[in-house]
Amino acid sequence: MNDECALPRDDVSTPVPPEPSGRGCLFALSQPPLMLFLAVIGLLLLLGATHDLLLL
């Protein structure tokens, strides 16, 4: 008989499920590389918009 299918023994401790971390989706926005990337993209969009508005 397969031992994995047998009933659990008392001397074997059951694994404790990991606690859920308190970090949500906003944790990713606090990372400097992502903020730099978003700042560059925002700057390019701003430059493109001002170029279209002022130099049309």
C-alpha positions in Angstrom: 0.0 0.0 0.0 1.2 3.5 -0.7 2.3 5.4 2.4 1.2 8.7 1.0 -2.4 7.6 1.1 -2.3 6.3 4.6 -3.7 8.3 7.5 -1.4 11.0 9.0 0.7 9.9 12.0 0.9 11.9 15.2 4.7 12.4 15.0 4.5 14.2 11.7 3.7 17.8 12.0 1.3 19.3 9.5 2.7 22.2 7.5 1.4 25.6 8.5 -0.1 27.7 5.7 1.9 30.9 5.0 0.4 34.1 6.3 -0.9 36.4 3.6 1.4 39.3 3.1 0.0 42.8 3.5 1.4 44.0 0.3 -1.1 44.8 -2.4 -1.0 46.0 -5.9 0.2 49.5 -4.9 3.4 48.0 -3.5 4.7 47.7 -7.2 4.2 51.5 -7.7 6.6 52.2 -4.9 9.5 50.6 -6.8 12.0 53.2 -8.2 12.5 51.5 -11.7 8.8 51.5 -12.3 8.4 55.1 -11.2 11.3 56.2 -13.5 9.8 54.3 -16.4 6.4 55.9 -15.8 7.9 59.3 -15.4 9.8 59.0 -18.8 6.6 57.8 -20.5 4.6 60.7 -19.0 7.3 63.2 -20.0 7.2 61.9 -23.6 3.4 62.2 -23.7 3.6 65.7 -22.3 6.2 66.7 -24.8 4.2 65.3 -27.7 1.0 67.0 -26.5 2.7 70.4 -26.1 4.3 70.0 -29.5 1.0 69.3 -31.1 -0.7 72.2 -29.3 2.0 74.9 -29.8 3.7 74.0 -33.0 0.8 72.9 -35.1 
